[in-house]
Amino acid sequence: MIDVTPYEQCVCLKMNKTHELCDDRLTFSEQGKQIKLGIRKGEEAKALVLDGCVFTDDLPKCDGMFLFKSRNRKFAILVELKGAHDIPHAIEHLAYTQKLRHEYQQLIKRFHADGQGQLSERAFIVSNGMLSKPVLERLENKFAIRVNALLHCEATSPIPDLRNYVMQ
């Protein structure tokens, strides 16, 4: 059981639109951009809405987070869904959340202490725009964060599955 105390009200639920960002239990959706996390038997995951639920202030924050357990591995996956021209802001929001948000650190600490397994933190951007590799690397260096993938998604394209990127 993944413990998200005291943010249980921020968890996406199946067939119950608890938050605008939640499209299903393990799918986030915003303005035509979607991301999901597919799990298999014996795995466990939760999607947690950060912007507007865990974080309710005006400071930078990313949209959501997946907590994912697979055998002896655990992943904390930050997700930012952004338009084509907002990718630099997306990187800034991911970095700020990961490094400066106390609530995020609490969740990570609780998740890490929850049973066995190596914990990996990952960051993804879902956008209908792209950046060149040199520009992305400059932004990653500026904000001191590694973006694991910049995933392309439009309303008419298949929904990217994060499992394909974290289980490599």
N, C-alpha and C positions, 0 to 999 in steps of 0.2 A: 504494500500500500504506500503510495507516494503521499507524504504529508505536506500540505501547503498552508498549514496553520500560520497566521490567522486570515488567509485569503481564499477560503473555500468558496465564497460568493463570486470569485473571479474566474472560476473554472468553467470551461465550455462543456455543455451537456448535449447528449445525443437527442435530436428531435425537439430541442427546447432552446429557442433563441434567447439566451440569457443576456447576451451582450451583442452589440452591433458587429463586432469583429468576428464573433463565432458564427461559422456556417454549418458546423457539425461538431461532434465531440473532439475531433482532432483535425479540424480545418479552420483556417482563418481566411477571411475574405474582406476586401476593401476596394471599392471603386474599380472593379473588374480584375483586380489582382488577387490571386488565391495561392495558398500553400497548405499542404496537408502532411501528416505523418502517418504512414501505414505501419501497423504493427502486426506481428505474428504471434502464434500460440506461445505462451510462456513469457511474453513481453508485456510491459506495462507502460502507460504514458498518460500524461495530462496536458491539456492546453490551457494556459493561464493568460488572461487579458491583463496587460500591464498598463497601457495608456487608458486612463479614465476609470480604472478599477483599483489595481495595486497602487498606482501613482495617480494622484488627483490634483497635483499642483501644476504650475506652468513651466517647470524646469524640463530640460530635454529628457526624452524617454523613448524607448522603442515600443512597438505595438504589442507584441506578445512574446510568449515563451512556451516552449515545449519542455517538459521534464520526461525523460525516456530511460527506461531500464531494460537492458537486454543481457541476460545471463550475468556475467561478472563485470559488465560495463554500464556506466550511467552517463547520460548526456544532458546538459543544460543548454538549450538551443534558443538563442535570441533571434527574433524575426522582426524585420522592418519592411512594411509594404509602402512603396513610394512611387511617385510618378517619374517620368523619364528625366526631368530636369532637377529632381530633388535628391539625387544619389549622394552628393556630398553631405547633405543634411542627414541622410540615413546613416551614413558612417559615423557622423558626430553623435547621433542619438544612441547608436549601439555602444559606442565607446563610453559615453556618459553613463548609460545604464550599467554597464559591466563594471566600471571602475569607481563610480561615485554615488550610486544609489544604495542606501543602507538596506532598504527592503529587499533588493535583489541579493545582496550579500547574505541576509538572513535566510532567504529561501535556499541559496546555494549551500550554506552551512548545514541547514536542516537536511537537505537532500544528500549531501555528502555523508552525514552521520547516520543516515537511514540504511543500515545494512552494509553488505560488502560490495566491492566493485570500485574500479577506477573511474573517477569523474572527469569528463572532458567538457569544457565550455566551448560552444560554437556560436558563430554569428552569420546570419544570412540576410540578404536583401532580395526582395522580390519586386521587380520593376518592369515596365514596358520599355525601358531605355537600357542602354549599356554604356560602359566606359572602356577605354583602351586599358590594357594591362599597365602601362607606365603611369597613367593618371590614377588608376585604382591604387597602385603601390604607393604613390606620393601621398594620397589621402590616408591610407593605412598607416604610413609612417608619421604623418602629421598628428593623427589621433591615437596612435599607439594601440592599434587593434588589428587583428587579422580577420578579414571577411572570408569565410570559407567558400562562399560562392555568391555570385550575383546572378540570380535566376530570372530568366525572362518569362513573363506571364502576361497574357492579355485575356480578355473575356472569351475569346474564341479559341484559345490554345488549351492543351491539356494541363491539368493542375500538377505542378511539380510535387514530387514526394520526397521529403527530406530524408527518409530512410535510405534512399539511394545514395545520398551524399555523406551521411554520418557512419554508415556501416562498411565503408570501403576499406 
